[in-house]
Amino acid sequence: MPKSKTSLIDKDDGSSQPLLEDKTDDEKEDQRKRRNMLTLIITSSLNMLGYGIYGTAYSQWIYVRFEMDALGANFSKLDESA
């Protein structure tokens, strides 16, 4: 009579082993390290992206602010002529 698939695998020596074994402490530690590295990579990338946007936007803001202070009331007429 053929055996049906169960949650155990029969070894040659007659002992049984579960199909899904619990993860060992080393595997759990490796998963934790991978998760921490992934979190570090994502947060570092977002931080560098934010710094890049900040640098560009801040320099443009300084330029516009200088134009407003230097030209005063004529600043709006400059935009109309362009």
N, CA, C and O atoms as a CHARMM CRD file, in Angstrom:
* protein
*
  328
    1    1 MET  N      0.84600  -1.17100   0.00000 PROA 1      0.00000
    2    1 MET  CA     0.00000   0.00000   0.00000 PROA 1      0.00000
    3    1 MET  C      0.89800   1.24200   0.00000 PROA 1      0.00000
    4    1 MET  O      1.77600   1.35000   0.85600 PROA 1      0.00000
    5    2 PRO  N      0.70100   2.20000  -0.95100 PROA 2      0.00000
    6    2 PRO  CA     1.55000   3.38700  -1.00100 PROA 2      0.00000
    7    2 PRO  C      1.23700   4.34300   0.14100 PROA 2      0.00000
    8    2 PRO  O      0.09800   4.46900   0.59200 PROA 2      0.00000
    9    3 LYS  N      2.30700   5.01800   0.59300 PROA 3      0.00000
   10    3 LYS  CA     2.13700   5.99400   1.68400 PROA 3      0.00000
   11    3 LYS  C      1.66000   7.31800   1.11600 PROA 3      0.00000
   12    3 LYS  O      2.11500   7.74300   0.05400 PROA 3      0.00000
   13    4 SER  N      0.76800   7.95300   1.80200 PROA 4      0.00000
   14    4 SER  CA     0.33500   9.29600   1.40300 PROA 4      0.00000
   15    4 SER  C      1.29800  10.31500   2.00100 PROA 4      0.00000
   16    4 SER  O      1.95700  10.04900   3.00600 PROA 4      0.00000
   17    5 LYS  N      1.37000  11.48000   1.37300 PROA 5      0.00000
   18    5 LYS  CA     2.26400  12.52800   1.86800 PROA 5      0.00000
   19    5 LYS  C      1.72300  13.06500   3.18400 PROA 5      0.00000
   20    5 LYS  O      0.54600  13.40600   3.30400 PROA 5      0.00000
   21    6 THR  N      2.59300  13.12900   4.14100 PROA 6      0.00000
   22    6 THR  CA     2.22300  13.68500   5.44200 PROA 6      0.00000
   23    6 THR  C      3.22500  14.76700   5.79200 PROA 6      0.00000
   24    6 THR  O      4.02700  15.19100   4.95900 PROA 6      0.00000
   25    7 SER  N      3.16500  15.19400   7.00700 PROA 7      0.00000
   26    7 SER  CA     4.07400  16.24200   7.44500 PROA 7      0.00000
   27    7 SER  C      5.42400  15.68700   7.88600 PROA 7      0.00000
   28    7 SER  O      6.24400  16.42600   8.43100 PROA 7      0.00000
   29    8 LEU  N      5.66600  14.40900   7.66100 PROA 8      0.00000
   30    8 LEU  CA     6.93800  13.81600   8.04500 PROA 8      0.00000
   31    8 LEU  C      7.60300  13.17400   6.83500 PROA 8      0.00000
   32    8 LEU  O      6.91800  12.67600   5.94100 PROA 8      0.00000
   33    9 ILE  N      8.92400  13.18200   6.80000 PROA 9      0.00000
   34    9 ILE  CA     9.69900  12.50300   5.76600 PROA 9      0.00000
   35    9 ILE  C     10.38300  11.31900   6.43800 PROA 9      0.00000
   36    9 ILE  O     11.03500  11.46800   7.47200 PROA 9      0.00000
   37   10 ASP  N     10.22500  10.14400   5.83900 PROA 10     0.00000
   38   10 ASP  CA    10.86300   8.95300   6.39000 PROA 10     0.00000
   39   10 ASP  C     12.28600   8.86200   5.87100 PROA 10     0.00000
   40   10 ASP  O     12.52300   8.96900   4.66700 PROA 10     0.00000
   41   11 LYS  N     13.22600   8.66400   6.77300 PROA 11     0.00000
   42   11 LYS  CA    14.61900   8.48200   6.40300 PROA 11     0.00000
   43   11 LYS  C     14.87000   6.99600   6.15700 PROA 11     0.00000
   44   11 LYS  O     14.01800   6.15600   6.45000 PROA 11     0.00000
   45   12 ASP  N     16.04600   6.68100   5.61600 PROA 12     0.00000
   46   12 ASP  CA    16.38900   5.28700   5.32900 PROA 12     0.00000
   47   12 ASP  C     16.49700   4.45500   6.59600 PROA 12     0.00000
   48   12 ASP  O     16.21100   3.25800   6.57300 PROA 12     0.00000
   49   13 ASP  N     16.90200   5.06500   7.69400 PROA 13     0.00000
   50   13 ASP  CA    17.08900   4.30600   8.93700 PROA 13     0.00000
   51   13 ASP  C     15.78900   4.12600   9.70500 PROA 13     0.00000
   52   13 ASP  O     15.80800   3.57500  10.80600 PROA 13     0.00000
   53   14 GLY  N     14.67000   4.57000   9.16600 PROA 14     0.00000
   54   14 GLY  CA    13.38300   4.36000   9.80500 PROA 14     0.00000
   55   14 GLY  C     12.91500   5.51900  10.66700 PROA 14     0.00000
   56   14 GLY  O     11.76600   5.52100  11.10700 PROA 14     0.00000
   57   15 SER  N     13.76700   6.50900  10.92300 PROA 15     0.00000
   58   15 SER  CA    13.34600   7.64400  11.73500 PROA 15     0.00000
   59   15 SER  C     12.59400   8.65000  10.86600 PROA 15     0.00000
   60   15 SER  O     12.72400   8.63200   9.64200 PROA 15     0.00000
   61   16 SER  N     11.83600   9.49700  11.47400 PROA 16     0.00000
   62   16 SER  CA    11.06300  10.50000  10.74900 PROA 16     0.00000
   63   16 SER  C     11.59500  11.88100  11.06600 PROA 16     0.00000
   64   16 SER  O     12.10700  12.13300  12.15700 PROA 16     0.00000
   65   17 GLN  N     11.46300  12.78100  10.08300 PROA 17     0.00000
   66   17 GLN  CA    11.91900  14.15900  10.24900 PROA 17     0.00000
   67   17 GLN  C     10.80100  15.06600   9.74100 PROA 17     0.00000
   68   17 GLN  O     10.24200  14.80300   8.67600 PROA 17     0.00000
   69   18 PRO  N     10.46400  16.12000  10.47100 PROA 18     0.00000
   70   18 PRO  CA     9.40100  17.01400   9.99800 PROA 18     0.00000
   71   18 PRO  C      9.80500  17.74900   8.72000 PROA 18     0.00000
   72   18 PRO  O     10.97500  18.07800   8.53000 PROA 18     0.00000
   73   19 LEU  N      8.82000  18.00600   7.84000 PROA 19     0.00000
   74   19 LEU  CA     9.08300  18.72600   6.59800 PROA 19     0.00000
   75   19 LEU  C      9.52000  20.15400   6.87800 PROA 19     0.00000
   76   19 LEU  O     10.49300  20.62700   6.29100 PROA 19     0.00000
   77   20 LEU  N      8.82800  20.83500   7.74900 PROA 20     0.00000
   78   20 LEU  CA     9.14400  22.21500   8.10300 PROA 20     0.00000
   79   20 LEU  C      9.76000  22.23500   9.48300 PROA 20     0.00000
   80   20 LEU  O      9.07800  22.06100  10.49300 PROA 20     0.00000
   81   21 GLU  N     11.06500  22.45000   9.50800 PROA 21     0.00000
   82   21 GLU  CA    11.75100  22.49200  10.79200 PROA 21     0.00000
   83   21 GLU  C     11.71600  23.90900  11.34200 PROA 21     0.00000
   84   21 GLU  O     11.65000  24.88200  10.59000 PROA 21     0.00000
   85   22 ASP  N     11.76100  24.00900  12.64400 PROA 22     0.00000
   86   22 ASP  CA    11.86600  25.33100  13.25500 PROA 22     0.00000
   87   22 ASP  C     13.22700  25.92100  12.92200 PROA 22     0.00000
   88   22 ASP  O     14.22200  25.20300  12.82100 PROA 22     0.00000
   89   23 LYS  N     13.25600  27.22300  12.75600 PROA 23     0.00000
   90   23 LYS  CA    14.51400  27.87700  12.42200 PROA 23     0.00000
   91   23 LYS  C     15.42500  27.88900  13.64300 PROA 23     0.00000
   92   23 LYS  O     14.97900  28.06600  14.77700 PROA 23     0.00000
   93   24 THR  N     16.68800  27.70000  13.38300 PROA 24     0.00000
   94   24 THR  CA    17.64900  27.70900  14.47700 PROA 24     0.00000
   95   24 THR  C     17.94900  29.15100  14.87400 PROA 24     0.00000
   96   24 THR  O     17.55600  30.09700  14.19100 PROA 24     0.00000
   97   25 ASP  N     18.64700  29.29500  15.98300 PROA 25     0.00000
   98   25 ASP  CA    19.00400  30.63300  16.45900 PROA 25     0.00000
   99   25 ASP  C     19.92200  31.35000  15.47100 PROA 25     0.00000
  100   25 ASP  O     19.83500  32.56500  15.29600 PROA 25     0.00000
  101   26 ASP  N     20.82000  30.56600  14.81700 PROA 26     0.00000
  102   26 ASP  CA    21.72400  31.18400  13.83700 PROA 26     0.00000
  103   26 ASP  C     20.94100  31.74000  12.65000 PROA 26     0.00000
  104   26 ASP  O     21.25100  32.82600  12.16100 PROA 26     0.00000
  105   27 GLU  N     19.93900  31.01300  12.18600 PROA 27     0.00000
  106   27 GLU  CA    19.13600  31.49200  11.05900 PROA 27     0.00000
  107   27 GLU  C     18.32900  32.72400  11.45200 PROA 27     0.00000
  108   27 GLU  O     18.18000  33.64700  10.65100 PROA 27     0.00000
  109   28 LYS  N     17.81700  32.74600  12.65600 PROA 28     0.00000
  110   28 LYS  CA    17.07600  33.91500  13.13100 PROA 28     0.00000
  111   28 LYS  C     18.00000  35.12700  13.24300 PROA 28     0.00000
  112   28 LYS  O     17.61000  36.24900  12.91900 PROA 28     0.00000
  113   29 GLU  N     19.22200  34.89100  13.70300 PROA 29     0.00000
  114   29 GLU  CA    20.20500  35.97300  13.82000 PROA 29     0.00000
  115   29 GLU  C     20.57300  36.51000  12.43700 PROA 29     0.00000
  116   29 GLU  O     20.70700  37.71900  12.25100 PROA 29     0.00000
  117   30 ASP  N     20.73500  35.60800  11.47100 PROA 30     0.00000
  118   30 ASP  CA    21.03700  36.03700  10.10300 PROA 30     0.00000
  119   30 ASP  C     19.90200  36.86100   9.51600 PROA 30     0.00000
  120   30 ASP  O     20.15000  37.86200   8.84400 PROA 30     0.00000
  121   31 GLN  N     18.66900  36.45700   9.75900 PROA 31     0.00000
  122   31 GLN  CA    17.52000  37.21500   9.26400 PROA 31     0.00000
  123   31 GLN  C     17.46700  38.60000   9.90200 PROA 31     0.00000
  124   31 GLN  O     17.16500  39.58600   9.23000 PROA 31     0.00000
  125   32 ARG  N     17.75800  38.67100  11.17900 PROA 32     0.00000
  126   32 ARG  CA    17.76300  39.96100  11.87500 PROA 32     0.00000
  127   32 ARG  C     18.84100  40.87100  11.30900 PROA 32     0.00000
  128   32 ARG  O     18.61200  42.06700  11.12700 PROA 32     0.00000
  129   33 LYS  N     20.02000  40.31200  11.02800 PROA 33     0.00000
  130   33 LYS  CA    21.10800  41.11600  10.45300 PROA 33     0.00000
  131   33 LYS  C     20.73800  41.61100   9.05700 PROA 33     0.00000
  132   33 LYS  O     21.01900  42.75900   8.71100 PROA 33     0.00000
  133   34 ARG  N     20.10600  40.74500   8.24900 PROA 34     0.00000
  134   34 ARG  CA    19.68900  41.16100   6.90700 PROA 34     0.00000
  135   34 ARG  C     18.65300  42.27700   6.98200 PROA 34     0.00000
  136   34 ARG  O     18.72000  43.24700   6.22600 PROA 34     0.00000
  137   35 ARG  N     17.70000  42.13700   7.89400 PROA 35     0.00000
  138   35 ARG  CA    16.66200  43.16200   8.05100 PROA 35     0.00000
  139   35 ARG  C     17.27700  44.48800   8.49100 PROA 35     0.00000
  140   35 ARG  O     16.87800  45.54700   8.00600 PROA 35     0.00000
  141   36 ASN  N     18.24100  44.43800   9.40000 PROA 36     0.00000
  142   36 ASN  CA    18.90100  45.66000   9.85400 PROA 36     0.00000
  143   36 ASN  C     19.69600  46.31300   8.72800 PROA 36     0.00000
  144   36 ASN  O     19.68600  47.53700   8.59700 PROA 36     0.00000
  145   37 MET  N     20.38700  45.51000   7.91100 PROA 37     0.00000
  146   37 MET  CA    21.14900  46.06100   6.79100 PROA 37     0.00000
  147   37 MET  C     20.21300  46.68000   5.75500 PROA 37     0.00000
  148   37 MET  O     20.50900  47.74400   5.21200 PROA 37     0.00000
  149   38 LEU  N     19.09000  46.02600   5.47800 PROA 38     0.00000
  150   38 LEU  CA    18.12200  46.56700   4.53000 PROA 38     0.00000
  151   38 LEU  C     17.55400  47.88000   5.03600 PROA 38     0.00000
  152   38 LEU  O     17.39600  48.82200   4.25900 PROA 38     0.00000
  153   39 THR  N     17.24600  47.96000   6.31700 PROA 39     0.00000
  154   39 THR  CA    16.74400  49.19500   6.91400 PROA 39     0.00000
  155   39 THR  C     17.80000  50.30100   6.81500 PROA 39     0.00000
  156   39 THR  O     17.47100  51.44800   6.51000 PROA 39     0.00000
  157   40 LEU  N     19.05100  49.96200   7.07000 PROA 40     0.00000
  158   40 LEU  CA    20.14000  50.93600   6.97200 PROA 40     0.00000
  159   40 LEU  C     20.28500  51.45700   5.54800 PROA 40     0.00000
  160   40 LEU  O     20.45600  52.65900   5.34300 PROA 40     0.00000
  161   41 ILE  N     20.21900  50.56900   4.56900 PROA 41     0.00000
  162   41 ILE  CA    20.36100  50.97100   3.16400 PROA 41     0.00000
  163   41 ILE  C     19.21500  51.88800   2.75000 PROA 41     0.00000
  164   41 ILE  O     19.44200  52.90100   2.08800 PROA 41     0.00000
  165   42 ILE  N     17.99400  51.54600   3.12900 PROA 42     0.00000
  166   42 ILE  CA    16.82900  52.35200   2.74700 PROA 42     0.00000
  167   42 ILE  C     16.88900  53.72900   3.40300 PROA 42     0.00000
  168   42 ILE  O     16.66500  54.73800   2.73400 PROA 42     0.00000
  169   43 THR  N     17.18700  53.78700   4.69300 PROA 43     0.00000
  170   43 THR  CA    17.21900  55.08600   5.36800 PROA 43     0.00000
  171   43 THR  C     18.37600  55.94200   4.86800 PROA 43     0.00000
  172   43 THR  O     18.23300  57.16000   4.75400 PROA 43     0.00000
  173   44 SER  N     19.51500  55.33100   4.57000 PROA 44     0.00000
  174   44 SER  CA    20.64100  56.10100   4.02400 PROA 44     0.00000
  175   44 SER  C     20.30300  56.66300   2.64400 PROA 44     0.00000
  176   44 SER  O     20.63500  57.80700   2.33300 PROA 44     0.00000
  177   45 SER  N     19.64600  55.85300   1.82600 PROA 45     0.00000
  178   45 SER  CA    19.25500  56.31700   0.49100 PROA 45     0.00000
  179   45 SER  C     18.28400  57.48000   0.57200 PROA 45     0.00000
  180   45 SER  O     18.43200  58.46700  -0.14800 PROA 45     0.00000
  181   46 LEU  N     17.29600  57.37100   1.44100 PROA 46     0.00000
  182   46 LEU  CA    16.33200  58.45600   1.59800 PROA 46     0.00000
  183   46 LEU  C     16.99700  59.72200   2.13800 PROA 46     0.00000
  184   46 LEU  O     16.65200  60.83500   1.73900 PROA 46     0.00000
  185   47 ASN  N     17.94400  59.54100   3.04000 PROA 47     0.00000
  186   47 ASN  CA    18.66400  60.68200   3.59800 PROA 47     0.00000
  187   47 ASN  C     19.47800  61.39000   2.51400 PROA 47     0.00000
  188   47 ASN  O     19.47400  62.61900   2.44700 PROA 47     0.00000
  189   48 MET  N     20.17300  60.63300   1.66900 PROA 48     0.00000
  190   48 MET  CA    20.96500  61.24100   0.59600 PROA 48     0.00000
  191   48 MET  C     20.05800  61.91700  -0.43000 PROA 48     0.00000
  192   48 MET  O     20.39900  62.98300  -0.94300 PROA 48     0.00000
  193   49 LEU  N     18.91400  61.31400  -0.73400 PROA 49     0.00000
  194   49 LEU  CA    17.96300  61.92500  -1.65800 PROA 49     0.00000
  195   49 LEU  C     17.44300  63.24300  -1.09100 PROA 49     0.00000
  196   49 LEU  O     17.36100  64.23500  -1.81400 PROA 49     0.00000
  197   50 GLY  N     17.10000  63.26200   0.16900 PROA 50     0.00000
  198   50 GLY  CA    16.63300  64.48600   0.80900 PROA 50     0.00000
  199   50 GLY  C     17.67900  65.57000   0.82700 PROA 50     0.00000
  200   50 GLY  O     17.36100  66.74200   0.62200 PROA 50     0.00000
  201   51 TYR  N     18.92900  65.20200   1.06900 PROA 51     0.00000
  202   51 TYR  CA    20.00500  66.19400   1.08000 PROA 51     0.00000
  203   51 TYR  C     20.20400  66.77900  -0.30900 PROA 51     0.00000
  204   51 TYR  O     20.44700  67.97800  -0.45100 PROA 51     0.00000
  205   52 GLY  N     20.10300  65.93600  -1.33700 PROA 52     0.00000
  206   52 GLY  CA    20.24400  66.42000  -2.70500 PROA 52     0.00000
  207   52 GLY  C     19.14000  67.39300  -3.08500 PROA 52     0.00000
  208   52 GLY  O     19.39700  68.41400  -3.72200 PROA 52     0.00000
  209   53 ILE  N     17.92300  67.08000  -2.69900 PROA 53     0.00000
  210   53 ILE  CA    16.79600  67.97900  -2.97900 PROA 53     0.00000
  211   53 ILE  C     16.95200  69.27700  -2.19100 PROA 53     0.00000
  212   53 ILE  O     16.68600  70.35900  -2.71400 PROA 53     0.00000
  213   54 TYR  N     17.37900  69.17100  -0.94400 PROA 54     0.00000
  214   54 TYR  CA    17.56200  70.34800  -0.10200 PROA 54     0.00000
  215   54 TYR  C     18.59500  71.29500  -0.70800 PROA 54     0.00000
  216   54 TYR  O     18.37000  72.50400  -0.75900 PROA 54     0.00000
  217   55 GLY  N     19.71500  70.76100  -1.16200 PROA 55     0.00000
  218   55 GLY  CA    20.77600  71.60200  -1.71500 PROA 55     0.00000
  219   55 GLY  C     20.30800  72.38000  -2.92900 PROA 55     0.00000
  220   55 GLY  O     20.60200  73.56800  -3.05900 PROA 55     0.00000
  221   56 THR  N     19.58400  71.72300  -3.81700 PROA 56     0.00000
  222   56 THR  CA    19.08900  72.38200  -5.02300 PROA 56     0.00000
  223   56 THR  C     18.01600  73.41300  -4.68900 PROA 56     0.00000
  224   56 THR  O     18.06600  74.54700  -5.16600 PROA 56     0.00000
  225   57 ALA  N     17.06400  73.02400  -3.88300 PROA 57     0.00000
  226   57 ALA  CA    15.95800  73.92800  -3.55800 PROA 57     0.00000
  227   57 ALA  C     16.45400  75.13700  -2.76700 PROA 57     0.00000
  228   57 ALA  O     15.97800  76.25200  -2.98200 PROA 57     0.00000
  229   58 TYR  N     17.39500  74.93200  -1.86600 PROA 58     0.00000
  230   58 TYR  CA    17.88600  76.03500  -1.04500 PROA 58     0.00000
  231   58 TYR  C     18.63200  77.06400  -1.89400 PROA 58     0.00000
  232   58 TYR  O     18.47900  78.26700  -1.68500 PROA 58     0.00000
  233   59 SER  N     19.44400  76.59500  -2.85500 PROA 59     0.00000
  234   59 SER  CA    20.16500  77.54200  -3.69800 PROA 59     0.00000
  235   59 SER  C     19.19000  78.33700  -4.58000 PROA 59     0.00000
  236   59 SER  O     19.41100  79.52300  -4.82200 PROA 59     0.00000
  237   60 GLN  N     18.13700  77.70800  -5.05200 PROA 60     0.00000
  238   60 GLN  CA    17.13900  78.43500  -5.84400 PROA 60     0.00000
  239   60 GLN  C     16.39000  79.43700  -4.97800 PROA 60     0.00000
  240   60 GLN  O     16.08700  80.54300  -5.42500 PROA 60     0.00000
  241   61 TRP  N     16.09100  79.05500  -3.74300 PROA 61     0.00000
  242   61 TRP  CA    15.39000  79.96500  -2.84100 PROA 61     0.00000
  243   61 TRP  C     16.24900  81.19700  -2.55300 PROA 61     0.00000
  244   61 TRP  O     15.73500  82.31500  -2.51400 PROA 61     0.00000
  245   62 ILE  N     17.56500  80.99600  -2.35000 PROA 62     0.00000
  246   62 ILE  CA    18.46600  82.12900  -2.11000 PROA 62     0.00000
  247   62 ILE  C     18.47300  83.05900  -3.31500 PROA 62     0.00000
  248   62 ILE  O     18.45000  84.27900  -3.15000 PROA 62     0.00000
  249   63 TYR  N     18.50300  82.50000  -4.52900 PROA 63     0.00000
  250   63 TYR  CA    18.52000  83.31300  -5.74300 PROA 63     0.00000
  251   63 TYR  C     17.24700  84.15900  -5.84400 PROA 63     0.00000
  252   63 TYR  O     17.32300  85.35900  -6.10700 PROA 63     0.00000
  253   64 VAL  N     16.08300  83.54300  -5.63900 PROA 64     0.00000
  254   64 VAL  CA    14.81300  84.27500  -5.73000 PROA 64     0.00000
  255   64 VAL  C     14.72900  85.31900  -4.62000 PROA 64     0.00000
  256   64 VAL  O     14.27900  86.43900  -4.85900 PROA 64     0.00000
  257   65 ARG  N     15.14600  84.97200  -3.44300 PROA 65     0.00000
  258   65 ARG  CA    15.10800  85.91600  -2.32600 PROA 65     0.00000
  259   65 ARG  C     16.01500  87.12000  -2.59600 PROA 65     0.00000
  260   65 ARG  O     15.65400  88.25300  -2.27800 PROA 65     0.00000
  261   66 PHE  N     17.18100  86.87800  -3.17500 PROA 66     0.00000
  262   66 PHE  CA    18.09000  87.97100  -3.51500 PROA 66     0.00000
  263   66 PHE  C     17.46200  88.88100  -4.58300 PROA 66     0.00000
  264   66 PHE  O     17.56000  90.10500  -4.49600 PROA 66     0.00000
  265   67 GLU  N     16.81700  88.27400  -5.58700 PROA 67     0.00000
  266   67 GLU  CA    16.14800  89.08100  -6.60600 PROA 67     0.00000
  267   67 GLU  C     15.06000  89.94900  -5.99100 PROA 67     0.00000
  268   67 GLU  O     14.92000  91.12000  -6.34200 PROA 67     0.00000
  269   68 MET  N     14.29500  89.37700  -5.08000 PROA 68     0.00000
  270   68 MET  CA    13.21300  90.13900  -4.44700 PROA 68     0.00000
  271   68 MET  C     13.78900  91.29800  -3.63800 PROA 68     0.00000
  272   68 MET  O     13.25300  92.40500  -3.67900 PROA 68     0.00000
  273   69 ASP  N     14.86100  91.05900  -2.91200 PROA 69     0.00000
  274   69 ASP  CA    15.45700  92.11700  -2.09700 PROA 69     0.00000
  275   69 ASP  C     16.16400  93.16700  -2.95300 PROA 69     0.00000
  276   69 ASP  O     16.10300  94.35700  -2.64400 PROA 69     0.00000
  277   70 ALA  N     16.82900  92.74000  -4.01700 PROA 70     0.00000
  278   70 ALA  CA    17.59200  93.66600  -4.84100 PROA 70     0.00000
  279   70 ALA  C     16.68800  94.50600  -5.74200 PROA 70     0.00000
  280   70 ALA  O     16.92900  95.70000  -5.91800 PROA 70     0.00000
  281   71 LEU  N     15.65300  93.89300  -6.31200 PROA 71     0.00000
  282   71 LEU  CA    14.79300  94.61200  -7.24200 PROA 71     0.00000
  283   71 LEU  C     13.57500  95.24500  -6.57300 PROA 71     0.00000
  284   71 LEU  O     12.98700  96.18600  -7.10600 PROA 71     0.00000
  285   72 GLY  N     13.20500  94.73600  -5.42300 PROA 72     0.00000
  286   72 GLY  CA    12.07400  95.30400  -4.68200 PROA 72     0.00000
  287   72 GLY  C     10.77600  95.19900  -5.44800 PROA 72     0.00000
  288   72 GLY  O     10.34600  94.10200  -5.80200 PROA 72     0.00000
  289   73 ALA  N     10.14000  96.34600  -5.71100 PROA 73     0.00000
  290   73 ALA  CA     8.82800  96.36900  -6.37500 PROA 73     0.00000
  291   73 ALA  C      8.94500  95.98900  -7.84600 PROA 73     0.00000
  292   73 ALA  O      7.95000  95.57100  -8.43900 PROA 73     0.00000
  293   74 ASN  N     10.10400  96.11600  -8.44900 PROA 74     0.00000
  294   74 ASN  CA    10.29300  95.77800  -9.85500 PROA 74     0.00000
  295   74 ASN  C     10.38200  94.27200 -10.10600 PROA 74     0.00000
  296   74 ASN  O     10.44400  93.82900 -11.25300 PROA 74     0.00000
  297   75 PHE  N     10.38800  93.50400  -9.04400 PROA 75     0.00000
  298   75 PHE  CA    10.54100  92.05000  -9.18900 PROA 75     0.00000
  299   75 PHE  C      9.39000  91.44800  -9.98900 PROA 75     0.00000
  300   75 PHE  O      9.61800  90.58100 -10.83400 PROA 75     0.00000
  301   76 SER  N      8.15200  91.89300  -9.73800 PROA 76     0.00000
  302   76 SER  CA     7.01000  91.33900 -10.48200 PROA 76     0.00000
  303   76 SER  C      7.03400  91.76000 -11.93500 PROA 76     0.00000
  304   76 SER  O      6.56700  91.00300 -12.78600 PROA 76     0.00000
  305   77 LYS  N      7.55600  92.93400 -12.26300 PROA 77     0.00000
  306   77 LYS  CA     7.64400  93.38100 -13.65200 PROA 77     0.00000
  307   77 LYS  C      8.67200  92.55600 -14.42000 PROA 77     0.00000
  308   77 LYS  O      8.54900  92.38400 -15.63200 PROA 77     0.00000
  309   78 LEU  N      9.68500  92.04400 -13.72200 PROA 78     0.00000
  310   78 LEU  CA    10.69700  91.20300 -14.35800 PROA 78     0.00000
  311   78 LEU  C     10.06100  89.91300 -14.86200 PROA 78     0.00000
  312   78 LEU  O     10.37500  89.45100 -15.95900 PROA 78     0.00000
  313   79 ASP  N      9.17300  89.33400 -14.06600 PROA 79     0.00000
  314   79 ASP  CA     8.50100  88.11300 -14.47000 PROA 79     0.00000
  315   79 ASP  C      7.57000  88.34400 -15.66000 PROA 79     0.00000
  316   79 ASP  O      7.46200  87.47400 -16.52400 PROA 79     0.00000
  317   80 GLU  N      6.90900  89.47200 -15.72400 PROA 80     0.00000
  318   80 GLU  CA     5.99300  89.77000 -16.82500 PROA 80     0.00000
  319   80 GLU  C      6.73100  89.93900 -18.14300 PROA 80     0.00000
  320   80 GLU  O      6.22600  89.51700 -19.18400 PROA 80     0.00000
  321   81 SER  N      7.90000  90.53800 -18.12700 PROA 81     0.00000
  322   81 SER  CA     8.64200  90.77800 -19.37000 PROA 81     0.00000
  323   81 SER  C      9.26500  89.49000 -19.91100 PROA 81     0.00000
  324   81 SER  O      9.53000  89.39000 -21.10900 PROA 81     0.00000
  325   82 ALA  N      9.49400  88.53300 -19.06800 PROA 82     0.00000
  326   82 ALA  CA    10.09200  87.27100 -19.51800 PROA 82     0.00000
  327   82 ALA  C      9.01200  86.44800 -20.11900 PROA 82     0.00000
  328   82 ALA  O      9.26600  85.33300 -20.57500 PROA 82     0.00000
